[in-house]
Amino acid sequence: MTTYIANPPIPFPDAGLDALRLSPAGPAYVLDPSRPVLVHSRALAAGSVITRHAHPRAQLLQAVQGLLRIKTGGAIWLVPPGFGVWIPGGAVHEVTIETAARTANIYVDPSITVRPGQTCEVVPVSPLLRLLIQRMLDETHPDRLNRLGAVACDEISAAEPAPLNLPVGQDARLRRVTTSLARNPGDPRPLPALAAEAATSPRTLERLFRAETGLGFRDWRSRARLLQAVAQLERGETSTRIAYGLGYRSVSAFVAAFRQQFGCAPQAYLDRPNRTDPNTDAGKMAQADLAEAVTSSATS
């Protein structure tokens, strides 16, 4: 039996004209164990916002094209093309469309556990998972959709989280600083100046960073800058402009910091395998993997 949950999104008080709301009759709100995985795609204009909401189904929100920014109570998550954010059922979140985007969504019934815990995570969308989602969007036969969904859930379960989140903390003094720096990552002010603005001591502010974000101040600011760098790379900006705009002493210093965080240089990041065209060797391998995985699922 299908149950529809009448649980409409909760808008922020300052939601503007570009704010969007999900329909409570949509797939995110359907409870039906016989339809464990539902899919949906949509195009979204730059600058639009899907207002603060929660739904009973867990969701993988994939950025097929464009850049997404997700806000939860304690963190900001950046979702570039080739990645998806895993949102547990019941997690309150807001989605900002940074650049014109096309998204693909997988909604998983609460009867299935795909990833443990109640924390959002950004994960790479492998060529196989991307192909699975495309096939599911085109599929109309329930049994085949369920088989594809089972393989997709296995892929999501096995994906390693990407360091594309920025925890902002809960303490009011800390949030004053993290909110300011998240808006302007190139802010060059040192810890003592930021602590004075937050009406606390440098030692207390450093302790709050470590206790509530898991990062020291310097590491947190470095991550904030590098996440902003990812956003600017996705918009087509050069490494030179990004480096000096974010306060790096040189382009080489920026590239070194980027490589330390993401394991590759900025250009290699844009050319990463999970953005592979289906006509390349990697894309063809994904086609073969899909056929094998679906056959295995059907016979197990």
C-alpha positions, 0 to 999 in steps of 0.5 A, a space after each residue: 500500500 502506498 502512503 503519501 506523507 503530507 509534510 510540506 517543506 518549511 520555508 525560511 522567513 526570508 525566502 525570496 521570489 526564486 524560492 521553490 517548494 517540493 510537492 508533498 505528493 512527490 516521490 520524496 514523500 511516498 512510503 511504499 516498501 514495494 517501491 523501494 527506490 523512486 527517481 526524479 529529475 529536474 532543471 533548475 535556474 541559477 539563483 533559485 532555492 529549494 527552501 528548508 524542508 525534510 522528507 521521509 525518504 532518504 535522497 541522493 541528490 546528484 548534480 548532473 550539470 551545475 553547482 549545488 550548495 546544501 545547508 543543514 543545521 550544522 554544515 554547508 555541502 558543495 555538490 559539483 557535477 559528478 557528485 551527489 549528496 546523500 541526505 538521510 530521511 528526515 534531515 532538514 536541508 535547503 538547496 541553493 542552485 549556484 549555477 544553472 543545473 540539472 539534477 537527478 534524484 534517487 529516493 529510498 524508502 525508509 524500509 531500506 538502509 543504504 548508508 548508516 547514520 543521520 549525517 549528510 555526505 557528498 559522494 562521487 557518482 561513479 560512471 556505473 551509478 550515473 548510468 544506473 540513474 539514467 536507465 532508471 529515469 527511462 524505466 517504466 517496468 516496476 520489477 526492472 526498476 527495482 532491480 536497477 534500484 538495488 544495484 544503485 543502492 549498492 553503489 551508493 553504499 560503497 561510495 567513499 565520502 568526498 571532503 566537500 563539506 564545511 561544518 559551521 558549528 552551533 556555538 553563537 560565537 563560532 557561528 558568527 565567525 564561520 558564517 562570515 568566513 563562509 561568505 568571504 573565504 578570502 578574508 585575511 584577518 587572523 584568529 585574534 581579530 576574528 575572536 575580538 569580533 565574536 567577543 571571545 578570546 583567540 584560545 576559546 575560539 580555537 577550542 570551539 573550532 576543534 570541538 564543534 567542527 573537528 578542524 583547527 582554525 587554520 585547517 577550517 579556513 583552508 577548507 573554506 577557501 578550497 571549497 570556494 575554489 571548487 565553485 569558481 572552477 566550476 564557473 570557469 574561472 582561472 587558477 590565477 584569479 582564484 588563487 589571488 582572490 582567495 588570498 594565496 601568496 602565489 598560484 603554486 601555493 594554491 595548487 599545492 593546497 588544492 592537491 593536498 585537499 583533493 589529491 589532484 591539481 585543479 585542472 585534473 579535478 575538473 577532468 576527474 573520471 566521474 565526469 566521464 562521457 559515456 562514449 569514452 573507454 570509462 563510459 563503455 566499461 560502465 555500460 558493461 558493468 551495468 549489464 553484469 550488475 543487473 544480471 547478477 541482481 536478477 539471478 540472486 
